[in-house]
Amino acid sequence: MRTPQEKTFNSFDQSTLFYRHWPATSTAARRAIVLLHRGHEHSGRLQHIVDELGMTDTPFFAWDARGHGQNSGPRGYSPSLGTTVRDLDTFIHYLCQTYGYAIEEIIVIAQSVGAILASTWVHDYAPKIRALILASPAFKVKLYVPLARPSLRLMEKLRGNFYVNSYVKAKFLTHDPERIASYNADPLIARPISVNILLGLYDTAERIIADAGAIQTPTQLLISGADFVVHQAPQRIFFERLGSPCKEMHTLQGFYHDTLGEKDRAQAFTLIRSFIQKVEAGVAKVDLSHADKSGYTANEYLQLQQSGSPLTLKHWHFALTRLSLSTVGKLSDGIRLGWETGFDSGSTLDYVYKNKTSGRTPLGRFGDRTYLDSVGWKGIRQRKVNLEELIGLAIKSLTENKQSIRIVDIAAGHGRYILDAIAGHKIDRVLLRDYSPINVEAGKELIKEKGLTHLADFQQGDAFDQASLASLSPAPTLAVVSGLYELFPENAPIKASLAGLAEAVPDGGFLVYTNQPWHPQLELIARTLSSHRGGADWIMRRRTQYEMDQLVEQAGFEKITQRIDEWGIFTVSLARRIKNK
């Protein structure tokens, strides 16, 4: 047995989480393996994987997820699944910084619920890890009680959060008698799971399966052929949709759910070692800089541009929705503003940020509240919170390095979020720009309202004019691009914009940028809402996070950190300008 070192790290919210580190026992290879345990379990139950894989040249790491093992707090609880995914992002970046590994040298092996955390992290954060190995991912847990999910959701609304105990017995997890006995005797195994996590697991898994084409990481999927705990069909659909050009799937016949703890688990370990060797022998780098021309999201965008058959119920559903929004919907001040200026306009976003119900008649006010509470607008408001946080991090770093803080926002809308973000910070200069004269005038008024005329200026400018951006003077040390690139399907103008900013921002300066890798209402928006571009339909091409990060990297910036909302719709990233790019 390799003896682990038992340690802790502080997650993003300063929660202390426990982990184990098994150092290499022979000359260390340039790789590190991170193991993620199943639901209800903990890192101590992964010792056998470290020993039986036999990779003595490789250090292993495994955490106790929040609410599990040796961590404090309620068993099976986390504020949200997104919180635990962000814990994972923090953990792996901590390992890289503490032990000197590049993210490209990390391999993740994850089981069951851990596999959902890993696949969500890879989808949402697009880390450039070497490989992802998923064993019996819990994309859909078998709930044998009829209508269990809607019942749990209703109960959660009525009584608040509560806990559900696992019904699974050890004998249905593995055929290995020693594993069965150790499971039954382990005091750190906790059967309760918080209902918010159970429901979040289902919701997130459905999103990741639907958008598996966004994942480009080399991925191996191991399916247990006799799994009593989770369904196989979603696992196979996930694999079929998986975007990675390097992927393989294996079904281990007769295996129960604890794939890597089964009696004949040597079969799985042979497959894992082989896949790691295959990946390390060389995998072609995926280039998504032309993903606007062909590929996953380009095809989706093309389909959204098609009107669809008028003989379908979906067509008439969207037609009636658009009709109601364009007539009685205008009793809502927010909906009326959307029709007047575009639902993607700076004016609409400023209204959404204010989040104050307004409308004609009680019906109009009710419609306005419903409109403002739609998942997309909730995501927009969370995006503002995340923007303020990362702008603050950039300002803090510039201050610590005794650099001037000169900010430019190249498509600021009315500028509310950027002016809110700098409140309380010592800033040298703020330049807000926007293409729309309406936004420029509104932004100037907002600057006066906030008493910032001595510090901030608002000018009309084209965010895609490379030369104009490159000649910004004085050179900005922090550039912000929020909610802009998502509105334009082509990559050429995005590349030009980023190239201009790369010329303007000096080495060590920062870029804050946003992205929309996912939206559950993409087709509804395309069929029912209008854009700021002459009232044309608001049809968006999503950029996967991998694609967006790649465009930023090619321009000469290195992503440092990222935030994402609980629905997986909007991301905000912070990147640093690096030399020689």
C-alpha positions as CSV (number, residue, x, y, z in Angstrom):
1,M,0.0,0.0,0.0
2,R,1.1,3.5,-0.7
3,T,0.7,5.7,2.3
4,P,-1.3,8.9,1.8
5,Q,-0.5,12.3,3.3
6,E,-3.6,13.8,4.8
7,K,-4.1,17.5,4.2
8,T,-6.6,20.3,3.7
9,F,-7.1,23.2,1.4
10,N,-9.3,26.3,1.5
11,S,-11.9,26.5,-1.2
12,F,-13.1,29.7,-2.9
13,D,-15.4,30.6,0.1
14,Q,-12.7,29.7,2.7
15,S,-14.4,26.4,3.5
16,T,-11.7,23.9,4.6
17,L,-11.8,20.7,2.6
18,F,-9.9,17.5,3.3
19,Y,-7.8,15.6,0.7
20,R,-5.3,12.8,0.5
21,H,-2.0,12.9,-1.5
22,W,-0.2,9.7,-2.5
23,P,3.3,10.8,-3.7
24,A,5.0,8.9,-6.5
25,T,7.3,6.1,-5.2
26,S,9.5,6.0,-8.3
27,T,10.8,8.6,-10.7
28,A,7.8,10.9,-11.1
29,A,6.2,11.2,-14.5
30,R,5.0,14.6,-15.7
31,R,1.4,13.7,-14.8
32,A,-0.9,13.7,-11.8
33,I,-4.1,11.8,-11.3
34,V,-7.0,13.2,-9.4
35,L,-9.6,10.7,-8.1
36,L,-13.2,11.7,-7.3
37,H,-15.2,9.4,-5.1
38,R,-18.8,8.3,-5.5
39,G,-21.8,9.9,-3.7
40,H,-22.0,9.1,0.0
41,E,-18.4,8.0,0.1
42,H,-15.0,9.6,0.7
43,S,-11.3,9.6,-0.5
44,G,-10.3,6.9,1.9
45,R,-12.3,4.4,-0.2
46,L,-10.0,5.1,-3.2
47,Q,-6.8,3.6,-1.7
48,H,-7.2,0.4,-3.7
49,I,-7.3,2.3,-7.0
50,V,-3.9,4.0,-6.2
51,D,-2.4,0.6,-5.3
52,E,-4.0,-1.5,-8.0
53,L,-3.4,0.8,-11.0
54,G,0.3,0.2,-10.3
55,M,1.4,3.6,-11.6
56,T,4.2,4.2,-9.1
57,D,5.6,7.0,-11.1
58,T,2.4,9.0,-10.7
59,P,1.2,11.1,-7.7
60,F,-2.4,10.7,-6.8
61,F,-4.8,13.1,-5.2
62,A,-8.3,12.6,-3.9
63,W,-10.6,14.9,-1.9
64,D,-13.5,14.5,0.4
65,A,-16.2,16.5,-1.4
66,R,-18.1,19.1,0.6
67,G,-20.5,17.4,3.0
68,H,-18.6,14.1,2.9
69,G,-15.8,12.2,4.7
70,Q,-13.7,14.2,7.1
71,N,-15.2,17.6,6.2
72,S,-17.3,19.4,8.7
73,G,-20.9,20.4,8.1
74,P,-24.1,18.5,7.4
75,R,-23.7,15.1,5.6
76,G,-24.6,15.1,1.9
77,Y,-25.1,18.8,1.8
78,S,-23.7,21.6,-0.3
79,P,-25.3,25.0,-1.0
80,S,-25.6,23.9,-4.7
81,L,-24.1,21.5,-7.2
82,G,-22.5,24.5,-8.8
83,T,-20.8,25.2,-5.5
84,T,-19.2,21.7,-5.4
85,V,-18.1,22.1,-9.1
86,R,-16.4,25.3,-8.2
87,D,-14.8,23.5,-5.2
88,L,-13.4,21.1,-7.8
89,D,-12.1,23.9,-10.0
90,T,-10.5,25.5,-6.9
91,F,-9.0,22.2,-5.8
92,I,-7.3,21.3,-9.0
93,H,-5.9,24.8,-9.4
94,Y,-4.7,24.6,-5.9
95,L,-2.9,21.3,-6.7
96,C,-1.3,22.8,-9.8
97,Q,0.0,25.8,-7.9
98,T,1.1,23.8,-4.8
99,Y,2.7,20.8,-6.4
100,G,4.0,22.5,-9.6
101,Y,1.8,20.8,-12.3
102,A,0.5,22.4,-15.4
103,I,-3.3,21.9,-16.0
104,E,-2.3,19.9,-19.1
105,E,-0.6,17.3,-16.9
106,I,-3.8,16.5,-14.9
107,I,-5.8,13.3,-15.5
108,V,-9.2,13.0,-13.7
109,I,-10.7,9.6,-12.8
110,A,-14.2,9.9,-11.4
111,Q,-17.0,7.6,-10.4
112,S,-20.8,8.0,-10.2
113,V,-21.7,11.4,-8.7
114,G,-18.0,12.3,-8.9
115,A,-18.2,11.7,-12.6
116,I,-21.0,14.2,-12.9
117,L,-18.9,16.8,-11.1
118,A,-16.0,16.1,-13.4
119,S,-18.0,16.2,-16.6
120,T,-19.7,19.4,-15.5
121,W,-16.4,21.0,-14.6
122,V,-14.9,20.1,-18.0
123,H,-18.0,21.3,-19.8
124,D,-18.4,24.6,-17.9
125,Y,-14.8,25.6,-17.3
126,A,-13.1,24.0,-20.3
127,P,-9.9,23.2,-18.4
128,K,-7.1,21.8,-20.7
129,I,-6.6,18.6,-18.7
130,R,-4.9,15.7,-20.3
131,A,-7.8,13.1,-20.0
132,L,-11.1,12.5,-18.3
133,I,-12.1,8.9,-17.2
134,L,-15.7,8.4,-16.1
135,A,-16.8,5.3,-14.4
136,S,-20.6,4.7,-14.3
137,P,-21.5,8.4,-14.2
138,A,-24.8,9.1,-12.4
139,F,-26.5,11.0,-15.2
140,K,-29.8,9.5,-14.1
141,V,-30.2,7.8,-10.7
142,K,-32.8,5.0,-10.6
143,L,-35.6,6.2,-8.4
144,Y,-38.1,3.4,-8.1
145,V,-40.9,5.4,-6.5
146,P,-43.3,6.7,-9.2
147,L,-43.2,10.5,-9.8
148,A,-40.3,10.8,-7.3
149,R,-38.7,13.8,-9.0
150,P,-41.7,16.1,-9.3
151,S,-42.8,15.0,-5.8
152,L,-39.4,15.9,-4.3
153,R,-39.4,19.2,-6.1
154,L,-42.8,20.1,-4.8
155,M,-41.9,19.1,-1.3
156,E,-38.8,21.2,-1.5
157,K,-40.9,24.2,-2.4
158,L,-43.4,23.6,0.4
159,R,-41.0,22.7,3.3
160,G,-37.6,23.9,2.2
161,N,-34.5,21.8,2.0
162,F,-34.5,18.3,3.5
163,Y,-32.6,15.1,3.2
164,V,-33.2,11.8,1.4
165,N,-31.5,8.6,2.6
166,S,-29.9,6.2,0.1
167,Y,-31.7,2.9,-0.3
168,V,-28.7,1.2,-2.0
169,K,-27.2,-1.7,-0.1
170,A,-23.5,-2.6,-0.4
171,K,-24.3,-6.0,-2.0
172,F,-25.8,-4.1,-5.0
173,L,-22.7,-2.0,-5.5
174,T,-20.1,-4.8,-5.9
175,H,-19.6,-8.5,-5.9
176,D,-16.4,-8.1,-3.8
177,P,-17.1,-9.4,-0.3
178,E,-14.3,-7.3,1.2
179,R,-15.6,-4.1,-0.4
180,I,-19.1,-5.0,0.9
181,A,-17.9,-5.5,4.4
182,S,-15.8,-2.4,4.4
183,Y,-18.7,-0.3,3.1
184,N,-21.0,-1.6,5.8
185,A,-18.4,-0.9,8.6
186,D,-17.2,2.5,7.4
187,P,-18.4,5.2,9.8
188,L,-17.6,8.0,7.3
189,I,-20.1,6.8,4.7
190,A,-23.2,8.9,5.0
191,R,-26.5,7.8,3.5
192,P,-28.3,11.2,3.5
193,I,-28.2,13.5,0.5
194,S,-29.6,17.0,0.5
195,V,-32.6,17.2,-1.8
196,N,-31.2,20.4,-3.4
197,I,-28.2,18.4,-4.5
198,L,-30.2,15.4,-5.6
199,L,-32.4,17.6,-7.8
200,G,-29.4,19.6,-8.9
201,L,-27.7,16.4,-10.0
202,Y,-30.6,15.6,-12.3
203,D,-30.9,19.1,-13.8
204,T,-27.2,19.4,-14.3
205,A,-26.8,16.0,-15.8
206,E,-29.6,16.7,-18.3
207,R,-27.8,19.9,-19.4
208,I,-24.4,18.2,-19.8
209,I,-25.9,15.3,-21.8
210,A,-27.8,17.7,-24.0
211,D,-24.6,19.7,-24.6
212,A,-22.0,17.0,-24.5
213,G,-20.8,18.1,-28.0
214,A,-19.1,21.0,-26.2
215,I,-16.6,18.7,-24.4
216,Q,-13.3,18.4,-26.3
217,T,-11.3,16.6,-23.6
218,P,-10.1,13.1,-24.4
219,T,-12.6,11.0,-22.5
220,Q,-13.0,7.3,-21.6
221,L,-16.4,6.1,-20.4
222,L,-16.7,2.8,-18.4
223,I,-20.2,1.5,-18.1
224,S,-21.2,-1.2,-15.5
225,G,-23.3,-3.7,-17.4
226,A,-25.5,-4.8,-14.4
227,D,-25.9,-1.4,-12.7
228,F,-28.8,-1.3,-10.2
229,V,-28.1,2.3,-9.2
230,V,-28.1,4.4,-12.4
231,H,-29.5,4.1,-15.9
232,Q,-27.2,3.2,-18.8
233,A,-29.1,4.9,-21.6
234,P,-28.1,8.5,-20.6
235,Q,-24.5,7.3,-20.4
236,R,-24.6,6.0,-24.0
237,I,-26.4,9.2,-25.3
238,F,-23.7,11.3,-23.6
239,F,-21.0,9.3,-25.3
240,E,-22.6,9.5,-28.7
241,R,-22.9,13.3,-28.4
242,L,-19.4,13.8,-26.9
243,G,-17.5,16.3,-29.0
244,S,-14.0,15.0,-28.2
245,P,-12.3,13.4,-31.3
246,C,-10.5,11.1,-28.8
247,K,-13.1,9.1,-26.9
248,E,-13.8,5.5,-26.1
249,M,-16.6,3.6,-24.3
250,H,-16.5,0.1,-22.7
251,T,-19.2,-1.9,-21.1
252,L,-18.1,-4.2,-18.4
253,Q,-20.5,-7.0,-18.4
254,G,-21.9,-8.2,-15.0
255,F,-20.4,-5.2,-13.1
256,Y,-22.4,-3.5,-10.4
257,H,-22.3,0.3,-9.9
258,D,-19.0,0.5,-8.0
259,T,-17.1,-0.1,-11.3
260,L,-13.6,0.5,-9.9
261,G,-14.4,-1.4,-6.7
262,E,-15.9,-4.5,-8.4
263,K,-14.5,-8.0,-7.9
264,D,-13.1,-8.1,-11.4
265,R,-12.0,-4.5,-11.5
266,A,-8.6,-5.4,-13.0
267,Q,-10.4,-5.3,-16.3
268,A,-11.2,-1.6,-15.8
269,F,-7.7,-0.8,-14.6
270,T,-6.3,-2.4,-17.8
271,L,-8.5,-0.2,-19.9
272,I,-7.6,2.9,-17.9
273,R,-3.9,2.3,-18.2
274,S,-4.3,1.7,-22.0
275,F,-6.3,4.9,-22.5
276,I,-3.7,7.0,-20.6
277,Q,-0.9,5.5,-22.8
278,K,-3.0,6.3,-25.9
279,V,-3.6,9.9,-24.9
280,E,0.0,10.4,-23.9
281,A,1.2,9.0,-27.2
282,G,-0.3,12.0,-28.9
283,V,-3.7,13.5,-29.5
284,A,-4.2,16.2,-32.1
285,K,-5.1,19.6,-30.6
286,V,-8.7,20.7,-31.4
287,D,-8.8,24.0,-33.2
288,L,-12.2,25.7,-32.8
289,S,-11.2,29.1,-34.2
290,H,-13.4,28.3,-37.3
291,A,-16.3,26.7,-35.3
292,D,-18.5,29.5,-36.7
293,K,-18.2,27.9,-40.2
294,S,-18.8,24.3,-39.4
295,G,-19.3,22.0,-36.5
296,Y,-21.5,21.6,-33.5
297,T,-22.8,25.1,-32.7
298,A,-22.6,26.2,-36.3
299,N,-25.1,23.4,-37.2
300,E,-27.3,24.4,-34.4
301,Y,-27.3,28.1,-35.5
302,L,-28.1,27.0,-39.0
303,Q,-31.1,25.1,-37.8
304,L,-32.3,28.1,-35.7
305,Q,-32.3,30.1,-38.9
306,Q,-34.8,27.8,-40.6
307,S,-38.4,28.8,-40.1
308,G,-39.6,25.2,-39.4
309,S,-42.7,23.5,-40.6
310,P,-46.0,25.3,-40.0
311,L,-47.6,21.9,-39.5
312,T,-46.0,21.3,-36.1
313,L,-47.4,22.1,-32.7
314,K,-44.0,23.7,-31.8
315,H,-44.4,26.2,-34.7
316,W,-47.8,27.3,-33.5
317,H,-46.7,27.4,-29.9
318,F,-43.9,29.8,-30.8
319,A,-46.2,31.9,-33.0
320,L,-48.8,32.3,-30.3
321,T,-46.1,33.2,-27.8
322,R,-44.8,35.9,-30.1
323,L,-48.2,37.2,-30.7
324,S,-49.1,37.4,-27.0
325,L,-45.7,39.1,-26.2
326,S,-46.2,41.7,-29.0
327,T,-49.8,42.6,-28.0
328,V,-50.9,42.1,-24.4
329,G,-47.2,41.6,-23.4
330,K,-46.6,45.3,-24.0
331,L,-48.5,46.1,-20.8
332,S,-45.1,45.1,-19.2
333,D,-42.7,48.0,-19.4
334,G,-39.8,45.6,-19.8
335,I,-41.3,43.7,-22.7
336,R,-42.4,46.9,-24.4
337,L,-38.8,48.3,-24.1
338,G,-37.6,45.0,-25.7
339,W,-39.8,45.5,-28.7
340,E,-38.7,49.1,-29.1
341,T,-35.0,48.7,-28.7
342,G,-34.3,45.0,-29.1
343,F,-34.3,42.4,-26.3
344,D,-30.5,42.3,-26.5
345,S,-30.0,46.1,-26.4
346,G,-28.2,48.1,-23.8
347,S,-31.4,49.6,-22.8
348,T,-33.0,46.3,-22.1
349,L,-30.0,45.1,-20.1
350,D,-30.1,48.2,-18.0
351,Y,-33.7,47.5,-17.3
352,V,-32.9,43.9,-16.3
353,Y,-30.1,45.1,-14.0
354,K,-32.5,47.4,-12.2
355,N,-34.9,44.5,-11.6
356,K,-37.8,46.7,-10.6
357,T,-41.3,45.6,-11.6
358,S,-43.1,48.1,-13.8
359,G,-46.1,48.0,-16.1
360,R,-49.6,49.2,-17.0
361,T,-52.3,47.6,-15.0
362,P,-51.8,44.7,-12.5
363,L,-51.7,42.3,-15.4
364,G,-48.8,44.3,-16.9
365,R,-46.9,44.3,-13.7
366,F,-47.5,40.6,-13.2
367,G,-46.2,40.0,-16.7
368,D,-43.2,42.2,-16.1
369,R,-42.2,40.3,-12.9
370,T,-42.5,37.0,-14.8
371,Y,-40.4,38.4,-17.6
372,L,-37.7,39.7,-15.2
373,D,-37.7,36.3,-13.4
374,S,-37.0,34.3,-16.5
375,V,-33.9,32.1,-16.2
376,G,-32.0,34.1,-18.8
377,W,-32.4,37.4,-17.0
378,K,-31.6,35.8,-13.7
379,G,-28.4,34.6,-15.3
380,I,-27.7,38.2,-16.6
381,R,-28.0,39.6,-13.1
382,Q,-25.6,36.9,-11.8
383,R,-23.3,37.7,-14.6
384,K,-23.2,41.3,-13.3
385,V,-22.3,40.0,-9.8
386,N,-19.5,37.9,-11.3
387,L,-18.3,40.8,-13.5
388,E,-18.0,43.0,-10.4
389,E,-16.0,40.3,-8.6
390,L,-13.5,39.6,-11.4
391,I,-13.1,43.3,-12.2
392,G,-12.3,43.7,-8.5
393,L,-9.7,40.9,-8.6
394,A,-8.0,42.6,-11.6
395,I,-8.0,46.0,-9.8
396,K,-6.5,44.3,-6.7
397,S,-3.7,42.7,-8.7
398,L,-2.9,45.9,-10.5
399,T,-2.8,47.8,-7.2
400,E,-0.5,45.2,-5.6
401,N,1.9,45.4,-8.6
402,K,1.8,49.2,-8.4
403,Q,0.4,49.6,-11.9
404,S,-2.0,52.3,-13.0
405,I,-5.6,51.3,-13.2
406,R,-6.9,52.4,-16.5
407,I,-10.1,50.7,-17.6
408,V,-11.8,50.5,-20.9
409,D,-15.2,48.8,-21.6
410,I,-15.6,48.6,-25.4
411,A,-19.3,47.9,-25.4
412,A,-20.6,49.2,-22.2
413,G,-24.3,49.6,-23.0
414,H,-25.4,52.3,-20.4
415,G,-22.4,51.5,-18.4
416,R,-24.2,50.6,-15.2
417,Y,-22.4,47.4,-14.4
418,I,-18.9,48.8,-14.9
419,L,-19.7,51.9,-12.9
420,D,-21.1,49.8,-10.1
421,A,-18.1,47.5,-10.3
422,I,-15.5,50.3,-9.7
423,A,-17.4,51.7,-6.7
424,G,-15.1,51.8,-3.7
425,H,-11.9,51.3,-5.7
426,K,-9.2,53.8,-6.5
427,I,-9.2,54.1,-10.3
428,D,-7.0,56.3,-12.5
429,R,-9.3,56.4,-15.5
430,V,-12.4,54.8,-17.0
431,L,-13.3,55.0,-20.6
432,L,-16.7,53.6,-21.7
433,R,-17.5,53.0,-25.3
434,D,-20.5,51.9,-27.3
435,Y,-21.6,51.9,-30.9
436,S,-25.1,53.1,-30.1
437,P,-25.6,56.9,-29.8
438,I,-28.6,56.2,-27.5
439,N,-26.4,54.2,-25.1
440,V,-23.6,56.8,-25.2
441,E,-26.0,59.6,-24.2
442,A,-27.7,57.4,-21.5
443,G,-24.2,56.4,-20.2
444,K,-23.1,60.1,-20.0
445,E,-26.2,60.9,-17.9
446,L,-25.4,57.9,-15.6
447,I,-21.8,59.2,-15.1
448,K,-23.2,62.6,-14.1
449,E,-25.8,60.9,-11.8
450,K,-23.1,59.0,-10.0
451,G,-20.8,62.0,-9.8
452,L,-18.0,60.5,-11.8
453,T,-17.4,63.1,-14.5
454,H,-13.9,63.7,-13.1
455,L,-13.0,60.0,-13.6
456,A,-15.1,58.5,-16.4
457,D,-15.8,59.4,-20.0
458,F,-18.2,57.8,-22.5
459,Q,-17.4,57.9,-26.2
460,Q,-18.9,56.3,-29.3
461,G,-16.8,53.6,-30.8
462,D,-16.8,50.4,-32.8
463,A,-15.9,47.4,-30.6
464,F,-14.8,45.4,-33.7
465,D,-12.5,48.1,-35.1
466,Q,-9.0,46.6,-34.5
467,A,-7.1,49.8,-35.3
468,S,-9.4,51.9,-33.1
469,L,-8.9,49.6,-30.2
470,A,-5.2,49.3,-30.7
471,S,-4.7,53.0,-30.6
472,L,-6.5,53.6,-27.3
473,S,-4.5,56.2,-25.4
474,P,-3.5,56.0,-22.6
475,A,-3.2,52.3,-22.9
476,P,-5.8,50.5,-20.8
477,T,-4.5,48.1,-18.1
478,L,-7.9,46.4,-17.8
479,A,-10.2,45.8,-20.8
480,V,-13.7,44.6,-20.3
481,V,-16.0,43.0,-22.9
482,S,-19.4,42.0,-21.5
483,G,-22.4,40.7,-23.4
484,L,-21.0,41.6,-26.8
485,Y,-19.3,38.7,-28.4
486,E,-22.3,36.5,-27.6
487,L,-24.5,38.5,-30.0
488,F,-22.4,37.9,-33.1
489,P,-22.1,34.5,-34.6
490,E,-19.0,35.0,-36.8
491,N,-15.5,34.7,-35.3
492,A,-13.7,37.1,-37.6
493,P,-15.0,40.3,-35.9
494,I,-14.3,38.7,-32.5
495,K,-10.7,38.0,-33.5
496,A,-10.3,41.5,-34.8
497,S,-11.6,42.9,-31.5
498,L,-9.4,40.7,-29.4
499,A,-6.4,41.5,-31.5
500,G,-7.0,45.2,-31.1
501,L,-7.2,44.8,-27.3
502,A,-4.1,42.7,-27.3
503,E,-2.2,45.5,-29.0
504,A,-3.6,48.1,-26.5
505,V,-3.3,46.2,-23.2
506,P,0.4,46.0,-22.0
507,D,2.0,42.8,-20.7
508,G,0.6,42.0,-17.3
509,G,-2.6,43.8,-18.0
510,F,-6.0,42.1,-17.8
511,L,-9.0,41.2,-19.9
512,V,-12.4,40.4,-18.4
513,Y,-14.7,38.7,-21.0
514,T,-18.1,37.0,-20.9
515,N,-19.5,34.1,-22.9
516,Q,-22.8,32.2,-23.3
517,P,-21.9,28.5,-23.6
518,W,-25.5,27.3,-23.0
519,H,-29.1,28.6,-22.9
520,P,-32.1,26.5,-22.2
521,Q,-34.4,28.9,-24.1
522,L,-32.3,29.3,-27.2
523,E,-35.0,28.3,-29.7
524,L,-37.8,30.1,-27.8
525,I,-35.7,33.3,-28.0
526,A,-35.0,32.8,-31.7
527,R,-38.7,32.2,-32.6
528,T,-40.3,34.9,-30.4
529,L,-38.0,37.8,-29.7
530,S,-36.4,40.6,-31.8
531,S,-32.9,42.0,-31.6
532,H,-31.4,45.5,-31.7
533,R,-30.4,45.0,-35.4
534,G,-33.4,46.4,-37.1
535,G,-35.9,44.2,-35.4
536,A,-34.5,41.0,-36.8
537,D,-35.1,37.8,-35.0
538,W,-32.8,37.3,-32.0
539,I,-30.9,34.3,-33.2
540,M,-27.7,33.4,-31.3
541,R,-24.9,31.1,-32.0
542,R,-23.5,29.7,-28.8
543,R,-19.7,29.5,-28.4
544,T,-18.6,26.6,-26.2
545,Q,-16.3,27.8,-23.4
546,Y,-13.5,25.9,-25.1
547,E,-14.0,27.9,-28.3
548,M,-14.2,31.2,-26.5
549,D,-11.1,30.6,-24.4
550,Q,-9.2,29.5,-27.4
551,L,-10.0,32.7,-29.3
552,V,-8.8,34.7,-26.3
553,E,-5.6,32.6,-25.9
554,Q,-4.8,33.0,-29.6
555,A,-5.0,36.7,-29.3
556,G,-2.3,36.7,-26.5
557,F,-4.2,36.3,-23.2
558,E,-4.0,33.6,-20.6
559,K,-7.2,32.7,-18.7
560,I,-6.6,32.8,-14.9
561,T,-10.0,32.2,-13.4
562,Q,-13.7,31.9,-14.3
563,R,-17.2,32.2,-12.8
564,I,-20.5,30.7,-14.0
565,D,-24.1,30.9,-12.8
566,E,-26.0,28.0,-11.4
567,W,-27.8,27.4,-14.6
568,G,-24.7,27.2,-16.7
569,I,-25.8,30.0,-19.0
570,F,-23.2,32.9,-18.7
571,T,-19.6,32.8,-17.8
572,V,-17.2,35.6,-16.8
573,S,-13.5,35.0,-17.2
574,L,-10.4,36.9,-16.2
575,A,-7.3,36.7,-18.4
576,R,-3.8,38.2,-18.3
577,R,-1.9,39.7,-21.2
578,I,1.2,37.6,-21.7
579,K,4.4,38.4,-23.4
580,N,5.5,37.2,-26.9
581,K,2.0,36.5,-28.1
